[in-house]
Amino acid sequence: MDADVVIAGAGPTGAMLACELRLAGVDVMVVDQLAERTGESRAGGMHARTLEVLDQRGILDRFLEVGELQPVGHFSGLVLDFDGFESRHPHPLMLLQSAFERLLDEWAEELGVRVRWSAEVSGISQDRDGVTVELRTAETESATLRARYIVGCDGGRSTVRKLADIPFPGTPATMTAMLGDVEFTALPEEYIPMRRCPGGHFSVIAFEPGWYRVFTSEYDYVADPNEPATFEQLRESLVRLAGTDWGMHSPRWVSRFGDAARQASRYREGRVLLAGDAAHIHYPAGGQGLNIGVQDAVNLGWKLASVVHGQAPESLLDSYHTERHPVAERVLHNTRAQAALARPGPQTDALRDVFSSLIAFDEVNRYLASMVTALDIRYPVDCDHPLAGRRVPDADLKTPDGATRVYELLHAARPVLLDLRGSAEVAAAVEGWADRVDLVEAQSDDDSWPVPGVGEIPAPAALLLRPDGHVAWAAAVGGVPDTSALRASLAAWFGPALRHG
Ligand SMILES: Cc1cc2nc3c(=O)[nH]c(=O)nc-3n(C[C@H](O)[C@H](O)[C@H](O)COP(=O)(O)OP(=O)(O)OC[C@H]3O[C@@H](n4cnc5c(N)ncnc54)[C@H](O)[C@@H]3O)c2cc1C
């Protein structure tokens, strides 16, 4: 084997997945058709759950140093307020995708991820033991790699998805949007938030000193996606909408996109898996795409590592589809709603007025903000505690070794059994998994924990945490913890016990 896992695509999803697999000791190779990073930046921001995920790995400070926290976010241009949200990092971080990729590349290098540039996946064949990946490379006409699994993180037009014959149903584009990073000679304001016009809308955002990101959206034509986007087209689009181009010049990058929304009907086909844009595309409203790709990677990484190491059965990989498909389905749904709310015309103006009044209600703001930030996700796990299946709150803890917090316990991307009541039964139950699961005894500083979408709940007595920070099992204070349910959960997520504890 050339690697345990080959990842096609070194974008945000592929890079994050490679790091997660390396953390778990998997031999991984990333291949990308590009010769090197282009410095292009589609995404410009990250939401709370992605910031939390980076915090869980101990690398968030690197991103906070470079990006800029934003006081508010939006839903189709209508302001969303994140103040008071149940997270240490409630506010969106403005950070260009190019910077995000550079920081992930640095982390990947520290972890020893192998990346092969100028290597385009052109063929896949799978058999009982592995997958053979054909590559078109710069040096040779073709080369092959042999691995146990391949993950297609190769973007919306994914070759891996097509080669695996996985359908990509959804809705086609109904409009045309353009984006350009440019300079202006006569821009009247530093920041023009979404401005609605008869033919669509536009916005101008100062990203870094001296240059601006221009977005235009027009609803009366659908461009051919195969035709290259040009600066002249962007200029004409801005003139149609704004009546002027404000002396726009010196483009760094111009691109075009639409509101097509599609999703792979299966995230796994045997030894082939899909993640990120390869599995789902949608209108980039509210900036959710990069975020859910990174979160796909964090959901898949530990499961794939566990299967590669022979600890868990292959069927664990099916839980990746079960958990992540509905998440992207909901994002497609909310971005379709945002695209509809942005259409021009007096009917939509009226709808937006009504929607603005609704968003002013705290409960509506919280509902939408929890959805866009992905803080309210709850996976279907077999336990009825209110935390089960949700992302664990980052509570402050005291341990015999000093103060810590829950997310610091997840830096190694290993499962953690957090015992907050010093229960001998809980400690005994985990013995059979001592090679895979870290037992941590601690006390919570707080009697209640804040949970997005739920409110305050009593601090639990014990928690089984998956490496992605989701709660697999939890016990409430009072009564005897159900250790047979705990053992069942340990076996379901992390494979059979070495010996019965
Ligand atoms: C205008 C715009 C604004 C956006 N803003 C935001 C935002 O603010 N926040 C947000 O979260 N998201 C945003 N997004 C979405 C975000 O950019 C994408 O969701 C994100 O880039 C997906 O990452 P990925 O790694 O899955 O795919 P990609 O970034 O597309 O990476 C795929 C990689 O695969 C490589 N590749 C392709 N084919 C092959 C092959 N056959 N073999 C080998 N390599 C291959 C490519 O070269 C590329 O490097 C925006 C998108 C657009 C268009």
The ligand as an SDF file (V2000), in Angstrom:
LIG
                    3D

 53 58  0  0  0  0  0  0  0  0999 V2000
  -18.3800   33.3380   -3.6290 C   0  0  0  0  0  0  0  0  0  0  0  0
  -18.2420   32.2860   -2.5790 C   0  0  0  0  0  0  0  0  0  0  0  0
  -18.1490   32.7050   -1.2700 C   0  0  0  0  0  0  0  0  0  0  0  0
  -18.0450   31.7370   -0.2700 C   0  0  0  0  0  0  0  0  0  0  0  0
  -17.9800   32.1610    1.0260 N   0  0  0  0  0  0  0  0  0  0  0  0
  -17.9390   31.2470    2.0020 C   0  0  0  0  0  0  0  0  0  0  0  0
  -17.8480   31.6380    3.3760 C   0  0  0  0  0  0  0  0  0  0  0  0
  -17.7870   32.8140    3.7160 O   0  0  0  0  0  0  0  0  0  0  0  0
  -17.8140   30.6760    4.3200 N   0  0  0  0  0  0  0  0  0  0  0  0
  -17.8580   29.3540    3.9840 C   0  0  0  0  0  0  0  0  0  0  0  0
  -17.8590   28.5140    4.8910 O   0  0  0  0  0  0  0  0  0  0  0  0
  -17.8900   28.9390    2.6950 N   0  0  0  0  0  0  0  0  0  0  0  0
  -17.9390   29.8390    1.7040 C   0  0  0  0  0  0  0  0  0  0  0  0
  -17.9580   29.4390    0.4030 N   0  0  0  0  0  0  0  0  0  0  0  0
  -17.8880   27.9930    0.0880 C   0  0  0  0  0  0  0  0  0  0  0  0
  -16.4520   27.4520    0.1870 C   0  0  0  0  0  0  0  0  0  0  0  0
  -15.5620   28.1940   -0.6200 O   0  0  0  0  0  0  0  0  0  0  0  0
  -16.4250   25.9810   -0.2230 C   0  0  0  0  0  0  0  0  0  0  0  0
  -17.4880   25.3190    0.4310 O   0  0  0  0  0  0  0  0  0  0  0  0
  -15.1010   25.3200    0.1600 C   0  0  0  0  0  0  0  0  0  0  0  0
  -14.0370   25.7920   -0.6310 O   0  0  0  0  0  0  0  0  0  0  0  0
  -15.1950   23.8040   -0.0210 C   0  0  0  0  0  0  0  0  0  0  0  0
  -13.9710   23.2280    0.3100 O   0  0  0  0  0  0  0  0  0  0  0  0
  -13.5790   21.8030   -0.2660 P   0  0  0  0  0  0  0  0  0  0  0  0
  -12.2230   21.5130    0.2900 O   0  0  0  0  0  0  0  0  0  0  0  0
  -14.6780   20.8470   -0.0050 O   0  0  0  0  0  0  0  0  0  0  0  0
  -13.5060   21.9900   -1.8420 O   0  0  0  0  0  0  0  0  0  0  0  0
  -12.5710   22.9470   -2.7000 P   0  0  0  0  0  0  0  0  0  0  0  0
  -12.1970   24.1570   -1.9120 O   0  0  0  0  0  0  0  0  0  0  0  0
  -13.2750   23.1390   -3.9860 O   0  0  0  0  0  0  0  0  0  0  0  0
  -11.2460   22.1020   -2.9220 O   0  0  0  0  0  0  0  0  0  0  0  0
  -11.2220   21.0210   -3.8270 C   0  0  0  0  0  0  0  0  0  0  0  0
   -9.7720   20.7030   -4.1860 C   0  0  0  0  0  0  0  0  0  0  0  0
   -9.7640   19.5270   -4.9830 O   0  0  0  0  0  0  0  0  0  0  0  0
   -8.8650   19.6710   -6.0550 C   0  0  0  0  0  0  0  0  0  0  0  0
   -9.2940   18.7580   -7.1380 N   0  0  0  0  0  0  0  0  0  0  0  0
  -10.3870   18.8500   -7.9200 C   0  0  0  0  0  0  0  0  0  0  0  0
  -10.4690   17.7900   -8.7470 N   0  0  0  0  0  0  0  0  0  0  0  0
   -9.4070   17.0110   -8.4790 C   0  0  0  0  0  0  0  0  0  0  0  0
   -8.9340   15.7520   -8.9930 C   0  0  0  0  0  0  0  0  0  0  0  0
   -9.5950   15.0860   -9.9680 N   0  0  0  0  0  0  0  0  0  0  0  0
   -7.7870   15.2310   -8.4930 N   0  0  0  0  0  0  0  0  0  0  0  0
   -7.0940   15.8840   -7.5160 C   0  0  0  0  0  0  0  0  0  0  0  0
   -7.4990   17.0760   -6.9910 N   0  0  0  0  0  0  0  0  0  0  0  0
   -8.6470   17.6170   -7.4530 C   0  0  0  0  0  0  0  0  0  0  0  0
   -8.9600   21.1470   -6.4090 C   0  0  0  0  0  0  0  0  0  0  0  0
   -7.7860   21.5840   -7.0970 O   0  0  0  0  0  0  0  0  0  0  0  0
   -9.1090   21.7850   -5.0280 C   0  0  0  0  0  0  0  0  0  0  0  0
   -7.8500   22.1240   -4.4690 O   0  0  0  0  0  0  0  0  0  0  0  0
  -18.0340   30.3640   -0.6110 C   0  0  0  0  0  0  0  0  0  0  0  0
  -18.1030   29.9710   -1.9420 C   0  0  0  0  0  0  0  0  0  0  0  0
  -18.2140   30.9180   -2.9230 C   0  0  0  0  0  0  0  0  0  0  0  0
  -18.3040   30.4870   -4.3520 C   0  0  0  0  0  0  0  0  0  0  0  0
  1  2  1  0
  2  3  1  0
  2 52  2  0
  3  4  2  0
  4  5  1  0
  4 50  1  0
  5  6  2  0
  6  7  1  0
  6 13  1  0
  7  8  2  0
  7  9  1  0
  9 10  1  0
 10 11  2  0
 10 12  1  0
 12 13  2  0
 13 14  1  0
 14 15  1  0
 14 50  1  0
 15 16  1  0
 16 17  1  0
 16 18  1  0
 18 19  1  0
 18 20  1  0
 20 21  1  0
 20 22  1  0
 22 23  1  0
 23 24  1  0
 24 25  2  0
 24 26  1  0
 24 27  1  0
 27 28  1  0
 28 29  2  0
 28 30  1  0
 28 31  1  0
 31 32  1  0
 32 33  1  0
 33 34  1  0
 33 48  1  0
 34 35  1  0
 35 36  1  0
 35 46  1  0
 36 37  1  0
 36 45  1  0
 37 38  2  0
 38 39  1  0
 39 40  1  0
 39 45  2  0
 40 41  1  0
 40 42  2  0
 42 43  1  0
 43 44  2  0
 44 45  1  0
 46 47  1  0
 46 48  1  0
 48 49  1  0
 50 51  2  0
 51 52  1  0
 52 53  1  0
M  END
$$$$
